[in-house]
């Protein structure tokens, strides 16, 4: 089992950003595919999820959500069945024994912790969720459990990098019409297109929410097929399915 990265910002909370290495899935989803939305063998997905939790927070119970690119954050007071996962894109908790998991395949996973308050969070931030406010919703939900945004630390895991993320003029306008300052997250590409810095945009939203310590890994999911799943890479290759990797955080003890 390979944990691709841990971050000093979250050193007091068991956590890990995992990729595709170390799992049992075969074929297009070969490796540590944890995506219930994929067409992968369900027994393989269950074993991959078990291995991921044991690598990061042995003995913890995995909690995930049905991710829909929203700005909805939910509070987990205990586990729920996979078939009853709430439709949301962030989870927070103050309960030891729960491992919060976010699935990604180019979108940015964000892990949060206020170690002093004993409150953690995990968010799925694609462009739509980040633009819509999933970061701010996560921080607010953590504060509802006693966290202080000035104490929260955050880490942004593997995501599609600017060099790999081409967007069109309409995409750019959506951001700059909301705030002209957003133009700094775009660089010119081929005619009529731009390269979007999702990680930089997400980091700015985290900082703008009052989180003072933000660590970004700078790992590109698209350009590293041996380590990471990528929806955009699978699409460009004409593949019929793709795997998802998981990022996990739990409370110590």
C-alpha positions in Angstrom: 0.0 0.0 0.0 1.4 3.4 -1.0 0.4 6.6 0.7 1.4 9.2 -1.9 1.7 12.1 0.5 1.2 13.4 3.9 1.5 17.1 4.9 3.2 18.8 7.8 0.3 21.1 8.2 -1.8 18.1 9.3 0.8 16.2 11.2 -1.4 16.0 14.4 -4.2 14.1 12.5 -3.8 10.7 10.9 -4.2 11.5 7.2 -3.0 10.5 3.7 -3.4 11.3 0.0 -3.5 8.0 -1.8 -3.2 7.3 -5.5 -3.7 4.2 -7.6 -0.8 2.1 -6.3 -1.3 -0.8 -4.0 -4.8 -2.0 -4.8 -6.4 -5.1 -6.3 -8.5 -3.7 -9.2 -7.6 -4.9 -12.7 -8.1 -3.5 -16.2 -8.8 0.1 -16.8 -9.2 0.7 -13.1 -6.1 -1.2 -12.2 -4.8 -0.4 -8.7 -6.4 1.2 -5.7 -9.7 2.2 -7.3 -12.2 3.2 -4.6 -14.9 4.6 -6.8 -18.4 3.2 -6.3 -19.4 5.1 -9.4 -17.1 3.1 -11.6 -17.9 -0.2 -13.3 -15.2 -2.0 -11.3 -15.7 -5.2 -9.4 -17.5 -4.4 -6.1 -15.4 -6.8 -4.1 -12.2 -5.2 -5.4 -13.5 -1.7 -4.5 -14.4 -2.9 -1.0 -10.9 -4.4 -0.5 -9.3 -1.3 -1.8 -11.3 0.9 0.6 -10.3 -1.4 3.4 -6.6 -1.2 2.5 -6.7 2.6 2.2 -8.2 3.0 5.7 -5.8 0.5 7.3 -2.9 2.4 5.7 -3.9 5.7 7.2 -6.1 5.1 10.2 -6.1 1.5 11.3 -9.4 0.4 12.9 -11.3 3.5 11.8 -14.6 3.3 9.9 -14.7 4.9 6.5 -17.3 7.7 5.9 -17.8 9.0 2.3 -20.5 11.0 0.6 -22.2 10.8 -2.8 -20.2 13.6 -4.5 -22.2 15.9 -6.8 -20.0 19.0 -7.3 -22.0 21.0 -4.8 -21.2 23.4 -2.0 -22.9 21.2 0.6 -21.0 20.1 3.7 -22.4 17.5 6.1 -21.6 16.6 9.7 -20.9 12.9 10.4 -21.8 11.7 13.9 -21.4 8.1 12.8 -21.1 5.9 9.7 -23.9 5.5 7.2 -24.4 2.7 4.7 -22.8 3.2 1.2 -26.2 3.1 -0.4 -27.4 5.9 1.9 -24.6 8.3 1.5 -25.8 11.9 1.6 -25.4 14.0 -1.6 -22.7 16.4 -0.6 -19.1 17.3 -1.3 -17.6 17.8 2.1 -17.7 16.0 5.5 -16.8 17.2 8.9 -16.7 15.4 12.3 -15.5 15.6 15.9 -15.9 11.9 16.5 -12.8 9.7 16.9 -13.0 6.4 15.0 -14.3 7.9 11.8 -12.1 8.2 8.7 -13.4 10.9 6.4 -12.8 10.0 2.7 -13.0 12.2 -0.4 -12.7 10.6 -3.9 -11.1 12.4 -6.8 -9.9 11.9 -10.4 -8.6 15.4 -11.2 -10.6 17.5 -8.8 -8.8 18.8 -5.7 -9.2 16.9 -2.4 -8.8 19.2 0.6 -8.2 17.9 4.2 -8.7 20.2 7.2 -7.9 19.9 10.9 -8.3 22.0 14.0 -6.2 19.8 16.3 -7.0 21.9 19.4 -10.7 21.5 19.0 -10.6 17.9 17.8 -12.5 18.7 14.6 -11.6 17.6 11.0 -13.0 18.0 7.6 -12.6 16.7 4.0 -13.8 18.4 0.8 -14.1 17.6 -2.9 -13.3 20.7 -4.8 -13.6 20.6 -8.6 -14.0 24.0 -10.3 -17.7 24.0 -9.8 -17.6 23.2 -6.1 -14.8 25.6 -5.4 -16.5 28.4 -7.3 -19.7 27.7 -5.6 -18.4 27.7 -2.0 -17.6 24.2 -0.9 -14.5 25.4 0.9 -16.4 28.1 2.9 -19.2 25.6 3.7 -16.6 23.1 5.1 -15.0 25.7 7.4 -18.4 26.9 8.6 -19.5 23.3 9.3 -16.3 22.8 11.3 -16.9 25.9 13.3 -20.4 24.5 14.2 -18.5 21.7 16.0 -16.2 24.1 17.9 -13.4 24.7 15.5 -11.8 28.1 15.0 -10.9 29.0 11.4 -7.8 30.8 12.6 -6.6 27.5 14.0 -7.6 25.3 11.1 -4.8 23.9 8.9 -5.5 22.6 5.4 -3.8 20.6 2.7 -4.7 20.3 -1.0 -3.9 16.9 -2.5 -3.2 15.6 -6.0 -5.3 17.4 -8.7 -5.1 18.3 -12.3 -2.4 21.0 -12.8 -2.6 24.2 -14.8 -0.4 22.8 -17.6 -2.9 19.9 -18.1 -6.2 21.8 -17.7 -7.2 23.6 -20.9 -10.5 25.6 -20.8 -12.3 27.8 -23.2 -13.2 31.5 -23.3 -16.6 30.9 -21.7 -15.0 29.2 -18.7 -12.6 32.1 -18.2 -15.5 34.7 -18.5 -17.5 32.8 -15.8 -14.7 33.4 -13.4 -13.6 36.9 -14.3 -17.2 38.2 -14.4 -17.6 37.0 -10.8 -14.3 38.7 -9.8 -11.8 40.3 -12.2 -9.0 39.2 -9.8 -9.7 35.6 -10.9 -7.8 36.2 -14.1 -4.6 35.5 -12.3 -5.5 31.8 -12.2 -5.4 31.6 -16.1 -2.6 31.7 -18.6 -3.0 31.9 -22.4 -3.1 28.6 -24.3 -3.8 27.8 -27.9 -6.1 30.1 -29.8 -9.3 30.7 -27.8 -8.2 28.6 -24.9 -6.5 29.1 -21.5 -4.8 27.0 -18.9 -6.6 27.0 -15.5 -4.8 26.7 -12.1 -7.4 24.7 -10.1 -5.0 24.2 -7.2 -4.1 27.8 -7.0 -7.8 28.8 -7.1 -8.7 26.3 -4.4 -5.8 27.5 -2.2 -7.0 31.1 -2.6 -10.5 30.1 -1.5 -9.1 28.3 1.5 -7.0 31.3 2.5 -10.0 33.6 1.8 -12.1 31.6 4.2 -9.7 32.6 7.0 -7.5 29.5 7.1 -4.0 30.7 7.8 -2.0 27.5 7.1 -2.6 26.0 3.6 -0.3 23.4 2.1 -0.6 22.5 -1.6 1.2 19.3 -2.9 1.6 20.4 -6.5 0.9 16.8 -7.8 -0.6 16.6 -11.3 -3.1 13.7 -11.6 -3.3 14.0 -15.4 0.3 13.6 -16.3 1.2 10.8 -13.9 -0.8 7.7 -15.0 1.3 5.3 -12.9 0.4 7.1 -9.7 -3.0 8.7 -10.2 -6.4 8.2 -11.9 -7.5 11.0 -14.1 -11.0 11.6 -15.6 -9.7 14.0 -18.2 -6.9 11.6 -19.3 -9.3 8.7 -19.6 -11.6 11.0 -21.7 -8.8 12.0 -24.0 -7.8 8.4 -24.4 -11.3 7.4 -25.2 -11.5 4.9 -22.3 -14.9 3.8 -21.2 -14.3 4.1 -17.4 -11.9 5.5 -14.9 -10.8 4.9 -11.3 -11.0 7.2 -8.3 -8.3 7.7 -5.7 -9.0 8.6 -2.1 -7.8 11.1 0.5 -8.4 10.4 4.1 -8.3 12.1 7.5 -9.2 10.9 11.0 -8.8 12.1 14.6 -5.9 10.8 16.6 -7.0 8.4 19.4 
